[in-house]
Amino acid sequence: MSIAEGGIPSPNIWHHPKVYEIENRAVDPNGVIEPAMRAIRDWAGATVLDIGCGTGFHLPTFAATAAQVIGVEPHGALADAARRRTQALPNVDVRQGTAQRLPVPDASIDVMHARWAYFFGPGCEPGLAELDRVMRRGGTAFVIDNDGSRSTFGEWFSTSYPKIKAPVVERFWTDRGWHRTPLAMGWRFESRADLEAVVKIEFTPQDAKRILASHQGVEVDYAINLWSRTF
């Protein structure tokens, strides 16, 4: 297994890619995120960069209308999986690399997408500097992250990760000129077993036990922030 220099380990998909695939399928069952992104900046005909693309789950969606899609992933095995997933899509290229050292030329990207990957607020400044380098003038970058200030999942997240404070994260982005679009999406799983498996890769065993004891069913209301900036 090869890891790009500077790659920051992900506690979920790096170790549990099959369970993370279940999570990806359960996220946003009513399709809230993509229309919100398109309302800010559509990627039709654009060059799209997906940072932390993992196994390439979102690459085909972008490829359907984009001119070119570049997925960047530090984890070699995940990057290989993304290549297999998109091998029939001629406008998709998956490259191994990191947000801090993107394998793309200067001023070459129209739309950047990062979903629960690297850009979590304080500490991601090297990646933001790379965005300044690679984004074309008029291009738009999107970062999707948890909103720990509201929703059932937000309460789970803020309680389990108390060092990540929603006001601090919000101030970090707004101070740097990013715009916040709050969204309510959700998780909807096909089975209770799937929900339990995903909760167990997202939280410590103790927190997962508490969460699962307190929540019934296969759906969870889940708030996120869609951060965007036009360069």
Solvent accessible surface area in square Angstrom, and as a share of the most:
residue,aa,sasa,rsa
1,M,178,0.79
2,S,64,0.42
3,I,63,0.32
4,A,19,0.15
5,E,140,0.63
6,G,47,0.45
7,G,18,0.17
8,I,106,0.54
9,P,87,0.55
10,S,26,0.17
11,P,104,0.65
12,N,23,0.12
13,I,20,0.10
14,W,34,0.12
15,H,123,0.55
16,H,78,0.35
17,P,51,0.32
18,K,172,0.73
19,V,33,0.19
20,Y,25,0.09
21,E,37,0.16
22,I,37,0.19
23,E,14,0.06
24,N,18,0.09
25,R,138,0.50
26,A,3,0.03
27,V,17,0.10
28,D,20,0.11
29,P,49,0.31
30,N,109,0.56
31,G,40,0.38
32,V,46,0.26
33,I,1,0.00
34,E,59,0.27
35,P,76,0.48
36,A,18,0.14
37,M,0,0.00
38,R,83,0.30
39,A,90,0.70
40,I,67,0.34
41,R,67,0.24
42,D,62,0.32
43,W,0,0.00
44,A,64,0.49
45,G,58,0.56
46,A,5,0.04
47,T,16,0.09
48,V,0,0.00
49,L,0,0.00
50,D,3,0.02
51,I,4,0.02
52,G,27,0.26
53,C,11,0.07
54,G,5,0.05
55,T,17,0.10
56,G,0,0.00
57,F,56,0.23
58,H,28,0.13
59,L,0,0.00
60,P,49,0.31
61,T,48,0.28
62,F,4,0.02
63,A,10,0.08
64,A,84,0.65
65,T,62,0.36
66,A,8,0.06
67,A,63,0.49
68,Q,69,0.30
69,V,0,0.00
70,I,6,0.03
71,G,0,0.00
72,V,1,0.00
73,E,5,0.02
74,P,20,0.12
75,H,7,0.03
76,G,8,0.08
77,A,51,0.40
78,L,6,0.03
79,A,0,0.00
80,D,63,0.32
81,A,21,0.16
82,A,0,0.00
83,R,97,0.35
84,R,150,0.55
85,R,90,0.33
86,T,7,0.04
87,Q,151,0.67
88,A,89,0.69
89,L,57,0.28
90,P,136,0.85
91,N,38,0.19
92,V,21,0.12
93,D,56,0.29
94,V,10,0.06
95,R,64,0.23
96,Q,65,0.29
97,G,7,0.07
98,T,6,0.04
99,A,6,0.04
100,Q,55,0.24
101,R,168,0.61
102,L,8,0.04
103,P,49,0.31
104,V,10,0.06
105,P,87,0.55
106,D,93,0.48
107,A,58,0.45
108,S,19,0.12
109,I,0,0.00
110,D,22,0.11
111,V,0,0.00
112,M,0,0.00
113,H,1,0.00
114,A,1,0.01
115,R,27,0.10
116,W,47,0.17
117,A,19,0.15
118,Y,40,0.15
119,F,2,0.01
120,F,96,0.40
121,G,0,0.00
122,P,80,0.50
123,G,57,0.55
124,C,2,0.01
125,E,75,0.34
126,P,69,0.44
127,G,0,0.00
128,L,22,0.11
129,A,61,0.47
130,E,21,0.09
131,L,1,0.00
132,D,86,0.44
133,R,79,0.29
134,V,0,0.00
135,M,11,0.05
136,R,93,0.34
137,R,238,0.87
138,G,38,0.36
139,G,1,0.01
140,T,3,0.02
141,A,0,0.00
142,F,0,0.00
143,V,2,0.01
144,I,1,0.00
145,D,13,0.07
146,N,24,0.13
147,D,3,0.01
148,G,15,0.14
149,S,78,0.50
150,R,85,0.31
151,S,34,0.22
152,T,40,0.23
153,F,7,0.03
154,G,0,0.00
155,E,91,0.41
156,W,9,0.03
157,F,28,0.12
158,S,42,0.27
159,T,70,0.40
160,S,17,0.11
161,Y,76,0.29
162,P,81,0.51
163,K,192,0.81
164,I,76,0.39
165,K,116,0.49
166,A,29,0.23
167,P,89,0.56
168,V,60,0.34
169,V,17,0.10
170,E,67,0.30
171,R,132,0.48
172,F,13,0.05
173,W,0,0.00
174,T,64,0.37
175,D,105,0.54
176,R,100,0.36
177,G,55,0.53
178,W,10,0.04
179,H,117,0.52
180,R,68,0.25
181,T,31,0.18
182,P,67,0.42
183,L,20,0.10
184,A,70,0.54
185,M,22,0.10
186,G,5,0.05
187,W,2,0.01
188,R,102,0.37
189,F,10,0.04
190,E,156,0.70
191,S,44,0.28
192,R,67,0.24
193,A,69,0.54
194,D,32,0.17
195,L,0,0.00
196,E,53,0.24
197,A,33,0.26
198,V,0,0.00
199,V,0,0.00
200,K,124,0.52
201,I,20,0.10
202,E,32,0.15
203,F,13,0.05
204,T,69,0.40
205,P,117,0.74
206,Q,151,0.67
207,D,26,0.13
208,A,1,0.01
209,K,156,0.66
210,R,91,0.33
211,I,0,0.00
212,L,23,0.12
213,A,79,0.61
214,S,85,0.55
215,H,34,0.15
216,Q,140,0.62
217,G,41,0.39
218,V,49,0.28
219,E,93,0.42
220,V,5,0.03
221,D,78,0.41
222,Y,8,0.03
223,A,2,0.01
224,I,0,0.00
225,N,11,0.06
226,L,0,0.00
227,W,1,0.00
228,S,6,0.04
229,R,77,0.28
230,T,85,0.49
231,F,47,0.20
